[in-house]
Amino acid sequence: MRIVITADLHYRPAHRRRHLAFAERIAHQRPDCLILAGDIGHPLRLFRRALELFEPLSCLKLLVTGNHDLYCSEYGSRTLWESILPRAIRDAGFIWLEEETLRLGGLGVCGTMGWYDYSTSEPELALPDDAYPLLKPLVNHDADYIDWPWSDRAMARYLVRGFARRLTDLEGNPFVRRILVVTHMPIFNEAIPSYPACERLSLLRAYLGNLALGEMVRSSEKVTHVVSGHLHRSGHFRVAAGNRRIDYRVIGVNDGLPEIVTLLFD
């Protein structure tokens, strides 16, 4: 079974030829399943155009959204999250992993966008917890373009709870032997870059991931692979989880196009 995963396409009409060629590269792999790990395109019309790139593929198609997909424009972030994007995802023939899981033989697929809860913050900064919402506009455009009413930590907790329910369902399925987890935000500290010489980039660390999701995944005996996006820098890690290791990949972006991760399962 061939699973193809990519992230951070950030579709733009000016790059349409390159994006078409990118989609053709994926099609040539003849995947059994394609998964998009967020930051697909914004505003909404570009999100839809990006999904149309993969319309010729006859395989199963899944996705999680990314923070950029929820940037307010003609619709606010809350409306995008609660109704507009879910409808666009279904209309394009994709499964939204925020609502559903998938079983492919003995493989379960579970995912979430994830949201930062400041758990990846740089300890050397020694900032109080209530400083991070106030300082976010200095380093992160989400402060300008995400206009939903929820705090970062509230959204992070909400997504963790939903993910926990879906993961538990897969863990309890006797036909599922192993689980692939896909997130937009990184979930393991191994992937989070450190910038000890730069205060601004050290502050940025707080908005790069959610380690609570990582701890939950570590505790699942069936999770063998995790793939994330968001950072635009590639990484491949073997993350310790008890007496085993989880294969963890972060999808990078090179010369304006994302990497393609291909996983083969029996």
Secondary structure as UniProt FT lines:
FT   STRAND          2..6
FT   HELIX           13..15
FT   HELIX           16..28
FT   STRAND          33..37
FT   HELIX           44..52
FT   TURN            53..56
FT   STRAND          60..64
FT   HELIX           68..70
FT   HELIX           77..79
FT   HELIX           80..84
FT   HELIX           85..91
FT   TURN            92..93
FT   STRAND          95..96
FT   TURN            97..99
FT   STRAND          102..104
FT   TURN            105..106
FT   STRAND          107..112
FT   TURN            119..120
FT   HELIX           123..125
FT   TURN            129..130
FT   HELIX           131..135
FT   HELIX           136..138
FT   HELIX           142..145
FT   HELIX           152..171
FT   TURN            174..175
FT   STRAND          178..183
FT   HELIX           189..191
FT   TURN            196..197
FT   HELIX           199..204
FT   HELIX           205..207
FT   HELIX           211..218
FT   TURN            221..222
FT   STRAND          223..232
FT   STRAND          235..241
FT   TURN            242..243
FT   STRAND          244..254
FT   TURN            255..256
FT   STRAND          257..258
FT   STRAND          261..264
//
